[in-house]
Amino acid sequence: MARLPVFQANNSPCDTRILEIACYNGTEIRASQVIYMPMRAEDVILIGATRLRRGRMAPKQARAAVAWWLADDLPTGPDVQQVVSELVTNACEHVEGGPDREWVTVSVGRGDGFFRVEVTDPGAFSAEPHMAEPAPEAESGRGIRIVAELSDGCWGTFVTAAEHRAVWADVKTR
């Protein structure tokens, strides 16, 4: 599958495409389903990218990398760090291990008025990222909800040409 453009609600110009992605703004989309949504056309300039070993230290290492990359953007930096942390944590907890599967990549770019976070992992065999309904006393299960909140619902996921899972989110600058 080819990498697809990133979309955001309430932006123009509009475009209709056949998408082969799993999710847009938390709504499942089936392969080859035709949907209508506004397309974001801004360029995103890469600020930083890193590849980490999946494990309990990866979220902390990802937050540290983002803090370094966004040292001059103090108002927005903590939100971007939180989004990265949640996405990397999901990649570490929900993706099966195995040979050549113990990695996660993190990249952060800057667009006009937003930061784009993208986390790519080998891809889960059993599930796609989704919003869970955890019990009130549960200690986990809220990561994608946090990402959705901090990105104002502008997040999604797709499968890369190498069949890896990428999850992205746009965090508005303040």
ZAFIVO-982995 format. One line per 10 residues: number of its first residue (from 0); their letters; for each residue x, y, z of N, C-alpha, C, CB. Coordinates in Angstrom, 2 decimals, always signed. Atoms other than C-alpha are relative to their C-alpha. Glycine has a CB too. Layout:
# ZAFIVO-982995
NUM	A	X:Y:Z:X:Y:Z:X:Y:Z:X:Y:Z | ... .
# end
This chain:
# ZAFIVO-982995
0	MARLPVFQAN	+0.83:-1.17:+0.00:+0.00:+0.00:+0.00:+0.88:+1.25:+0.00:-0.95:-0.01:+1.20 | -0.75:-1.25:+0.07:+1.23:+3.48:-0.78:-0.37:+0.91:+1.16:-0.26:+0.70:-1.33 | +0.27:-1.00:-1.03:+1.53:+6.23:+1.78:-1.01:+0.99:-0.54:+1.31:+0.73:+0.45 | +1.09:-0.87:+0.42:-1.53:+8.45:+1.64:+0.17:+1.39:+0.57:-1.33:-0.59:+0.43 | -0.05:-1.34:-0.57:-1.96:+12.16:+2.18:-0.69:+0.03:+1.36:-0.65:+1.02:-0.96 | +0.60:-0.17:-1.31:-2.90:+13.34:+5.63:-1.19:+0.93:-0.14:+1.03:+0.56:+1.04 | +1.22:-0.77:+0.10:-6.37:+14.74:+6.10:-0.34:+0.64:+1.34:-1.16:-0.87:-0.48 | +0.48:-0.64:-1.22:-7.90:+17.12:+8.63:-1.38:+0.58:-0.29:+0.99:+1.11:+0.49 | +1.33:-0.56:+0.16:-11.50:+18.10:+9.12:+0.04:+1.53:+0.00:-0.93:-0.50:+1.12 | +0.18:-1.46:+0.03:-12.61:+21.69:+8.47:+1.17:+0.74:-0.63:-0.20:+0.51:+1.40 .
10	NSPCDTRILE	-1.08:-0.65:+0.72:-9.82:+22.53:+6.07:-0.27:-0.22:-1.49:+1.42:-0.57:+0.43 | +0.25:+0.14:+1.42:-9.75:+22.94:+2.30:+1.32:-0.04:-0.73:-0.89:+1.13:-0.54 | +1.08:+0.38:+0.88:-9.40:+22.13:-0.55:-0.52:-1.41:+0.29:+0.45:+0.09:-1.44 | +0.60:+1.31:-0.24:-11.68:+19.10:-0.51:+0.39:-0.97:-1.11:-1.54:+0.12:+0.09 | -0.41:+1.02:+0.94:-10.91:+15.85:-2.22:-0.72:-1.30:+0.36:+1.54:-0.18:-0.01 | +0.56:+1.33:-0.22:-12.52:+12.42:-2.62:+1.03:-1.00:-0.46:-1.36:-0.19:-0.73 | -1.02:+0.98:+0.32:-10.13:+9.48:-2.58:-0.45:-1.39:+0.41:+1.33:+0.36:+0.68 | +0.16:+1.37:-0.47:-10.16:+5.74:-2.34:+1.15:-0.24:+0.95:-0.03:-1.06:-1.19 | -1.01:+0.12:-1.03:-8.32:+5.12:+0.89:+0.23:-1.44:+0.40:-0.39:+0.82:+1.22 | -0.35:+1.30:-0.54:-6.51:+2.06:+2.13:+0.62:+0.22:+1.36:+0.95:-0.78:-0.95 .
20	IACYNGTEIR	-0.49:-0.26:-1.34:-6.16:+3.16:+5.71:-0.98:-0.60:+0.99:+0.18:+1.51:+0.25 | +0.82:+0.65:-1.01:-7.50:+1.76:+8.92:-0.87:+0.98:+0.75:+0.87:-0.75:+0.96 | +0.68:-0.89:-0.92:-8.60:+4.86:+10.73:+0.24:+1.44:-0.41:+0.47:-0.24:+1.42 | -0.14:-1.44:+0.15:-9.24:+8.57:+10.33:-0.80:+0.65:+1.12:-0.48:+0.49:-1.42 | +0.67:-0.65:-1.13:-10.06:+10.65:+13.38:-0.77:-0.99:+0.87:-0.95:+1.09:-0.50 | +0.62:+0.98:-0.87:-10.89:+7.50:+15.31:-1.12:-0.78:-0.64:-0.50:+0.68:+1.20 | +1.07:+0.72:+0.68:-13.38:+6.23:+12.71:+0.61:-1.02:-0.94:-0.93:+0.98:-0.78 | -0.55:+1.03:+0.86:-12.63:+2.93:+11.05:-0.43:+0.21:-1.45:-0.43:-1.39:+0.48 | +0.27:-0.10:+1.43:-12.40:+3.03:+7.27:+0.50:-1.28:-0.64:+0.68:+1.27:-0.63 | -0.37:+1.26:+0.65:-12.35:-0.14:+5.22:+0.82:+0.28:-1.26:-1.27:-0.81:-0.36 .
30	ASQVIYMPMR	-0.81:-0.13:+1.21:-9.87:-0.68:+2.39:-0.91:+0.23:-1.20:+0.89:-1.25:-0.21 | +0.71:-0.35:+1.24:-11.09:+0.80:-0.92:-1.34:+0.68:+0.23:-0.21:-1.24:-0.82 | +1.23:-0.73:-0.27:-13.95:+2.64:+0.79:+0.18:+1.44:-0.49:-0.37:-0.03:+1.52 | -0.07:-1.37:+0.48:-14.64:+5.96:-0.93:-0.64:+0.90:+1.04:-0.70:+0.16:-1.38 | +0.54:-0.95:-0.97:-15.07:+8.79:+1.54:+0.38:+1.40:-0.44:+0.53:-0.30:+1.43 | -0.24:-1.40:+0.32:-15.19:+12.56:+1.27:+0.51:+0.68:+1.26:-1.29:+0.69:-0.53 | -0.51:-0.76:-1.13:-13.06:+14.68:+3.54:+0.90:+1.09:-0.52:+0.74:-0.92:+0.99 | -0.91:-1.06:+0.41:-11.12:+17.92:+3.33:+1.44:-0.46:+0.08:-0.21:+1.25:+0.87 | -1.40:+0.41:+0.03:-7.44:+17.51:+2.45:+0.90:+1.15:+0.42:+0.38:-0.48:-1.40 | -1.00:-0.99:-0.40:-4.60:+19.37:+4.09:+1.11:-0.03:-1.04:+0.55:-0.30:+1.45 .
40	AEDVILIGAT	-0.98:-0.07:+1.05:-2.13:+20.57:+1.51:+1.33:+0.62:+0.44:-0.56:+0.79:-1.14 | -1.23:-0.65:-0.44:+0.53:+22.29:+3.64:+1.18:-0.97:-0.02:-0.18:+0.56:+1.40 | -1.23:+0.78:-0.11:+4.10:+21.11:+3.53:+0.38:-0.13:+1.46:+1.15:+0.65:-0.81 | -0.50:+0.23:-1.34:+5.57:+19.65:+6.67:+1.51:-0.14:-0.10:-0.65:-1.26:+0.66 | -1.45:+0.04:+0.00:+9.26:+20.27:+7.35:+0.45:-0.87:+1.17:+0.61:+1.43:+0.10 | -0.49:+0.91:-1.03:+11.00:+17.47:+9.26:+0.91:+0.74:+0.97:+0.73:-1.19:-0.64 | -0.84:-0.59:-1.05:+12.47:+18.67:+12.56:+0.97:-1.04:+0.53:-0.87:+0.56:+1.14 | -0.85:+1.06:-0.53:+13.78:+15.35:+13.84:-0.65:-1.35:-0.17:+0.30:+0.25:+1.46 | +0.49:+1.37:+0.11:+13.49:+11.60:+13.54:+1.00:-0.92:+0.69:-0.21:-0.41:-1.49 | -0.87:+0.96:-0.65:+14.86:+8.66:+15.46:-0.63:-1.38:-0.05:+0.28:+0.42:+1.46 .
50	RLRRGRMAPK	+0.46:+1.39:-0.09:+14.61:+4.89:+15.58:+0.44:-0.51:+1.36:+0.58:-0.89:-1.18 | -0.25:+0.47:-1.35:+14.35:+3.33:+19.03:-0.28:-1.49:+0.10:-0.85:+0.77:+1.01 | +0.31:+1.39:-0.31:+14.41:-0.18:+20.40:-1.29:+0.00:+0.82:+1.18:-0.72:+0.77 | +1.24:+0.09:-0.75:+10.89:-1.07:+21.54:+0.28:-0.62:+1.35:-1.06:-0.83:-0.77 | -0.19:+0.49:-1.36:+10.84:-1.56:+25.28:-0.45:+1.05:+0.99:+1.47:-0.39:+0.25 | +0.52:-0.90:-1.04:+10.07:+0.11:+28.57:+0.67:+1.36:+0.00:+0.16:-0.63:+1.34 | -0.69:-1.29:+0.05:+12.63:+2.91:+27.97:-0.36:+0.83:-1.23:+1.49:-0.23:+0.03 | +0.28:-0.71:+1.26:+11.38:+3.85:+24.49:-0.87:+1.25:+0.18:-0.69:-0.94:-0.97 | +0.79:-1.23:-0.16:+8.62:+6.30:+25.60:+0.82:+1.15:+0.61:-1.22:-0.28:+0.88 | -0.84:-1.01:-0.63:+11.10:+8.15:+27.84:+1.01:+0.55:-1.00:+0.72:-0.58:+1.24 .
60	QARAAVAWWL	-0.98:-0.44:+1.00:+13.70:+8.25:+25.06:-0.67:+0.86:-1.08:+0.69:-1.22:-0.65 | +0.73:-0.77:+1.01:+11.08:+9.52:+22.60:-0.34:+1.39:+0.53:-1.30:-0.74:-0.42 | +0.29:-1.31:-0.61:+9.99:+12.31:+24.99:+1.25:+0.86:+0.06:-0.58:-0.18:+1.41 | -1.26:-0.75:-0.07:+13.64:+13.32:+25.47:+0.40:+0.52:-1.38:+1.12:-0.88:+0.58 | -0.33:-0.44:+1.36:+14.19:+13.47:+21.70:-0.88:+1.18:-0.40:-0.18:-1.16:-0.99 | +0.92:-1.09:+0.35:+11.10:+15.65:+21.24:+0.36:+1.27:+0.78:-1.47:-0.41:+0.30 | -0.41:-1.17:-0.80:+12.22:+17.94:+24.09:+1.21:+0.67:-0.64:+0.32:-0.41:+1.46 | -1.19:-0.54:+0.66:+15.54:+18.37:+22.28:-0.40:+0.71:-1.30:+1.02:-1.12:-0.30 | +0.38:-0.57:+1.30:+13.93:+19.00:+18.88:-0.82:+1.28:+0.16:-0.80:-1.02:-0.81 | +0.92:-1.13:-0.18:+11.36:+21.48:+20.26:+0.41:+0.92:+1.15:-1.41:-0.52:+0.23 .
70	ADDLPTGPDV	-0.47:-0.78:-1.14:+13.50:+23.24:+22.85:-0.46:+1.45:-0.04:+1.51:-0.04:+0.06 | +0.41:-1.40:+0.12:+12.43:+26.65:+21.48:-1.51:+0.17:-0.05:+0.62:+0.60:-1.23 | +1.46:-0.07:+0.10:+8.70:+25.83:+21.36:-0.63:-0.46:+1.31:-0.52:-0.87:-1.17 | +0.44:+0.41:-1.33:+7.92:+25.68:+25.07:-1.50:-0.13:+0.17:+0.51:+0.96:+0.99 | +1.43:+0.16:-0.26:+4.15:+26.28:+24.96:-0.58:-1.30:-0.56:-0.75:+1.16:-0.57 | +0.58:+1.18:+0.65:+3.45:+23.38:+22.58:+0.78:-1.27:+0.31:-0.05:+0.21:-1.50 | -0.87:+1.17:-0.21:+6.36:+21.07:+23.45:-0.57:-1.08:+0.89:+1.28:+0.45:+0.56 | +0.53:+1.05:-0.87:+4.71:+19.26:+26.38:-1.15:-0.80:-0.64:-0.49:+0.61:+1.29 | +1.08:+0.73:+0.67:+1.63:+18.38:+24.30:+0.57:-0.95:-1.05:-0.99:+0.98:-0.66 | -0.62:+0.87:+1.02:+3.81:+17.02:+21.48:+0.70:-1.16:+0.69:+1.01:+0.81:-0.88 .
80	QQVVSELVTN	-0.66:+1.07:-0.75:+5.86:+15.06:+24.03:-1.02:-1.03:+0.49:+0.77:+0.58:+1.19 | +1.01:+0.93:-0.50:+2.68:+13.56:+25.51:-0.55:-0.87:-1.13:-1.15:+0.77:+0.67 | +0.49:+0.77:+1.15:+1.37:+12.52:+22.07:+1.02:-1.06:-0.39:-0.31:+0.93:-1.20 | -1.06:+0.96:+0.35:+4.71:+10.89:+21.22:+0.06:-1.11:+1.03:+1.37:+0.71:-0.12 | -0.08:+1.00:-1.06:+4.81:+9.14:+24.57:-1.14:-1.01:-0.08:-0.02:+0.68:+1.35 | +1.16:+0.91:+0.10:+1.29:+7.71:+24.17:+0.13:-0.93:-1.20:-1.31:+0.82:-0.10 | -0.10:+0.83:+1.20:+1.94:+6.49:+20.61:+1.13:-1.02:+0.10:+0.21:+0.88:-1.22 | -1.12:+0.94:-0.17:+5.31:+4.93:+21.45:-0.37:-1.07:+1.02:+1.29:+0.74:+0.43 | +0.45:+0.98:-1.00:+3.83:+3.28:+24.54:-0.91:-1.03:-0.65:-0.74:+0.69:+1.16 | +0.88:+0.95:+0.70:+1.10:+1.74:+22.35:+0.81:-0.95:-0.87:-1.02:+0.76:-0.85 .
90	ACEHVEGGPD	-0.83:+0.85:+0.87:+3.72:+0.48:+19.89:+0.76:-1.03:+0.82:+0.98:+0.87:-0.82 | -0.75:+0.92:-0.85:+5.67:-1.09:+22.75:-0.89:-1.06:+0.65:+0.75:+0.77:+1.07 | +0.88:+0.92:-0.72:+2.68:-2.70:+24.45:-0.87:-0.87:-0.89:-0.88:+0.78:+0.91 | +1.01:+0.71:+0.80:+0.46:-3.81:+21.57:+0.51:-0.62:-1.28:-1.09:+0.93:-0.33 | -0.56:+0.58:+1.22:+2.81:-4.88:+18.78:+0.81:-1.24:+0.38:+0.89:+1.04:-0.77 | -0.68:+1.24:-0.28:+4.02:-8.44:+18.73:+1.49:+0.12:-0.30:-0.61:-1.14:-0.82 | -1.45:+0.01:+0.20:+7.77:-9.02:+19.03:+0.41:-1.06:-1.01:+0.72:-0.25:+1.33 | -0.53:+1.01:+0.90:+9.99:-11.25:+16.97:+1.20:+0.55:-0.74:-1.07:-0.46:-0.99 | -1.17:-0.46:+0.76:+12.96:-11.07:+14.63:-0.34:+1.22:-0.85:+0.53:-1.14:-0.89 | +0.16:-1.23:+0.77:+13.30:-7.62:+13.05:-1.28:+0.77:+0.34:+0.01:-0.31:-1.47 .
100	REWVTVSVGR	+1.23:-0.69:-0.39:+10.25:-6.36:+14.99:+0.16:+0.79:+1.30:-1.13:-0.99:+0.16 | -0.23:-0.66:-1.29:+11.85:-4.74:+18.05:+0.40:+1.47:-0.17:+1.07:-0.74:+0.78 | -0.34:-1.40:+0.27:+11.91:-1.15:+16.74:-1.26:+0.84:-0.10:+0.83:+0.12:-1.29 | +1.04:-0.99:+0.22:+9.79:+1.98:+16.58:+0.70:+1.26:-0.48:-0.87:+0.27:+1.31 | -0.58:-1.27:+0.45:+10.50:+5.18:+14.66:-0.93:+1.14:+0.40:+0.23:-0.01:-1.53 | +0.72:-1.20:-0.40:+9.47:+8.64:+15.78:+0.49:+1.14:-0.87:+0.20:+0.32:+1.52 | -0.39:-1.21:+0.72:+9.42:+11.74:+13.62:-0.94:+1.13:+0.37:-0.01:-0.24:-1.54 | +0.77:-1.21:-0.28:+8.26:+15.29:+14.25:+0.32:+0.99:-1.09:+0.31:+0.59:+1.43 | -0.15:-1.03:+1.02:+7.69:+17.87:+11.56:-0.81:+1.22:+0.38:-0.43:-0.52:-1.38 | +0.74:-1.23:-0.27:+6.42:+21.41:+11.52:-0.70:+0.44:-1.27:+0.95:+1.12:+0.51 .
110	GDGFFRVEVT	+0.79:-0.58:+1.08:+3.65:+22.72:+9.30:-0.42:+1.40:+0.41:-1.24:-0.88:-0.33 | +0.47:-1.35:-0.29:+1.91:+26.06:+9.23:-1.02:-0.05:+1.14:-0.62:+0.66:-1.26 | +0.89:-0.03:-1.15:+0.45:+26.30:+12.74:-0.17:-1.33:+0.72:-1.32:+0.47:-0.42 | +0.13:+1.29:-0.66:+0.97:+22.69:+13.82:+1.32:-0.76:-0.05:-1.11:-0.83:-0.64 | -1.08:+0.98:+0.04:+3.50:+19.97:+14.64:-0.63:-1.32:-0.39:+0.76:-0.10:+1.38 | +0.46:+1.33:+0.37:+3.05:+16.58:+12.99:+0.89:-1.03:+0.66:+0.00:-0.18:-1.55 | -0.68:+1.12:-0.65:+4.01:+13.55:+15.06:-0.35:-1.25:-0.80:-0.42:-0.15:+1.51 | +0.26:+1.28:+0.66:+4.39:+10.20:+13.33:+0.83:-1.08:+0.68:+0.33:+0.08:-1.52 | -0.66:+1.14:-0.63:+5.22:+6.91:+15.03:-0.29:-1.22:-0.87:-0.50:-0.22:+1.48 | +0.14:+1.17:+0.86:+5.85:+3.85:+12.89:+0.59:-1.21:+0.72:+0.71:+0.22:-1.39 .
120	DPGAFSAEPH	-0.45:+1.24:-0.63:+6.18:+0.28:+14.15:-0.21:-1.15:-0.98:-0.76:-0.26:+1.35 | +0.15:+1.13:+0.93:+6.27:-3.21:+12.60:-1.45:-0.36:-0.30:+0.69:-1.20:+0.57 | +1.41:+0.29:+0.23:+2.46:-3.42:+12.88:-0.48:-1.16:+0.84:-0.25:-0.29:-1.46 | +0.60:+1.06:-0.82:+0.23:-5.47:+15.15:-0.71:-1.00:-0.89:-0.98:+0.59:+1.05 | +0.68:+1.04:+0.76:-1.04:-8.78:+13.82:-1.48:-0.05:+0.33:+0.64:-1.35:+0.27 | +1.36:+0.25:-0.47:-4.23:-8.72:+15.87:-0.92:+1.21:+0.04:+0.07:-0.58:+1.33 | +0.89:-1.15:-0.16:-5.51:-5.15:+16.05:+0.62:+1.27:-0.57:-0.33:+0.21:+1.46 | -0.41:-1.32:+0.45:-5.35:-1.60:+14.74:-0.21:+0.97:+1.16:-0.79:+0.45:-1.27 | +0.23:-0.99:-1.07:-5.10:+1.50:+16.96:-1.47:+0.43:+0.02:+0.92:+1.23:-0.19 | +1.39:-0.40:-0.16:-8.52:+2.38:+18.32:-0.22:+0.55:+1.40:-0.96:-1.19:-0.27 .
130	MAEPAPEAES	+0.34:-0.53:-1.32:-10.17:+4.18:+21.21:-0.73:-1.08:+0.79:-0.88:+1.28:-0.11 | +0.60:+1.00:-0.87:-10.93:+1.78:+24.01:-0.92:+0.68:+1.01:+1.10:-0.82:+0.74 | +0.87:-0.47:-1.08:-13.55:+2.14:+26.73:+0.48:-0.66:+1.29:-1.52:-0.32:-0.29 | -0.49:+0.64:-1.21:-11.51:+1.37:+29.85:-0.94:+0.25:+1.18:+1.41:+0.50:+0.34 | +0.76:-0.20:-1.24:-13.15:+0.92:+33.22:+0.56:+1.22:+0.72:+0.07:-1.28:+0.91 | -0.46:-1.21:-0.69:-12.95:+4.07:+35.37:+1.24:-0.24:+0.87:-1.11:+0.56:+0.85 | -1.13:+0.28:-0.88:-10.47:+2.38:+37.72:+1.21:-0.58:-0.74:-0.43:-0.96:+1.08 | -1.10:+0.57:+0.78:-8.29:+1.00:+34.90:+1.18:+0.97:-0.07:-0.47:-0.35:-1.43 | -1.21:-0.81:+0.03:-4.70:+2.21:+34.84:+0.52:+0.24:-1.42:+1.07:-0.65:+0.82 | -0.44:-0.18:+1.39:-4.34:+2.02:+31.05:-1.21:-0.03:-0.92:+1.03:-1.10:-0.40 .
140	GRGIRIVAEL	+1.09:+0.07:+0.97:-6.39:+2.13:+27.87:-0.51:+1.35:-0.48:-1.12:-0.77:+0.57 | +0.46:-1.34:+0.36:-6.67:+5.90:+27.40:+0.93:+0.71:-0.98:-0.15:+0.83:+1.23 | -1.02:-0.64:+0.83:-3.68:+6.57:+25.11:-0.53:+0.68:-1.25:+1.00:-1.00:-0.39 | +0.52:-0.59:+1.24:-5.53:+7.13:+21.84:-0.98:+1.12:+0.31:-0.69:-1.08:-0.87 | +0.88:-1.11:-0.40:-8.14:+9.26:+23.64:+0.82:+1.25:+0.33:-0.87:-0.41:+1.22 | -0.88:-1.13:-0.32:-5.32:+11.46:+24.96:+0.55:+0.61:-1.29:+1.15:-0.45:+0.92 | -0.50:-0.48:+1.30:-3.83:+11.69:+21.45:-1.09:+0.77:-0.73:+0.50:-1.20:-0.87 | +1.12:-0.67:+0.68:-7.24:+12.59:+20.01:-0.29:+1.36:+0.63:-1.26:-0.88:+0.04 | +0.27:-1.27:-0.69:-7.76:+15.30:+22.64:+1.09:+1.03:-0.29:-0.11:-0.23:+1.51 | -1.10:-0.95:+0.20:-4.32:+16.88:+22.26:+0.16:+0.42:-1.47:+1.29:-0.61:+0.49 .
150	SDGCWGTFVT	-0.09:-0.34:+1.42:-4.60:+16.83:+18.46:-1.32:+0.56:-0.54:+0.40:-1.24:-0.81 | +1.33:-0.48:+0.41:-8.17:+18.18:+18.38:-0.65:-0.95:-1.01:+0.11:+1.41:-0.60 | +0.60:+1.00:+0.86:-9.21:+14.94:+16.70:+0.70:-0.20:-1.33:-1.40:+0.36:-0.26 | -0.72:+0.11:+1.28:-6.67:+15.30:+13.89:+1.11:-1.04:+0.14:+0.59:+1.38:-0.44 | -0.95:+1.09:-0.08:-4.97:+11.91:+13.97:-0.50:-1.13:-0.88:+0.19:-0.48:+1.46 | +0.41:+1.13:+0.81:-5.03:+8.73:+11.97:+1.10:-1.03:-0.08:-0.39:+0.46:-1.39 | -0.95:+1.09:+0.15:-3.22:+5.60:+10.94:-0.07:-0.52:-1.41:-0.28:-1.12:+1.02 | -0.04:+0.62:+1.32:-2.14:+3.94:+7.74:+1.08:-1.08:+0.00:+0.27:+1.05:-1.10 | -1.01:+1.04:+0.17:-0.08:+1.00:+6.55:+0.94:+0.46:-1.11:-0.66:-1.40:-0.35 | -1.01:-0.45:+0.97:+3.17:+1.85:+4.75:+0.19:-1.03:-1.10:+1.33:+0.27:+0.71 .
160	AAEHRAVWAD	-0.30:+0.91:+1.10:+4.43:+0.27:+1.54:+0.72:-1.25:+0.52:+0.85:+0.70:-1.07 | -0.71:+1.14:-0.60:+6.62:-1.98:+3.74:-0.90:-0.79:+0.97:+1.25:+0.48:+0.73 | +0.99:+0.64:-0.86:+3.45:-3.07:+5.61:+0.26:+0.23:+1.48:-0.03:-1.47:-0.28 | -0.15:-0.42:-1.38:+4.40:-1.27:+8.79:-1.15:+0.94:+0.33:+1.39:+0.69:+0.25 | +1.10:-0.86:-0.46:+1.83:+0.64:+10.85:+0.57:+1.37:+0.37:-0.75:-0.64:+1.22 | -0.37:-1.37:-0.37:+2.18:+4.43:+11.07:-1.22:+0.66:+0.62:+0.52:+0.82:-1.23 | +1.05:-0.77:-0.65:+0.11:+6.53:+13.45:+0.52:+1.44:+0.06:-0.37:-0.56:+1.44 | -0.40:-1.41:+0.04:+0.18:+10.32:+13.05:-1.01:+0.83:+0.78:+0.11:+0.50:-1.45 | +0.89:-0.97:-0.67:-1.26:+13.28:+14.92:+0.57:+1.39:-0.22:-0.13:-0.31:+1.54 | -0.39:-1.40:+0.14:-1.18:+17.03:+14.35:-0.38:+0.76:+1.26:-0.67:+0.63:-1.25 .
170	VKTR	+0.22:-0.78:-1.21:-0.80:+19.22:+17.42:+0.18:+1.47:-0.37:+0.99:-0.42:+1.16 | -0.06:-1.42:+0.33:-1.61:+22.90:+16.93:+1.02:+0.71:+0.86:-1.37:+0.66:+0.16 | -0.93:-0.82:-0.78:+1.05:+25.39:+17.95:-0.81:+1.04:+0.75:+1.08:+0.66:-0.91 | +0.72:-0.99:-0.81:+0.05:+27.86:+20.62:+0.60:+1.37:-0.20:+0.03:-0.36:+1.49 .
# end
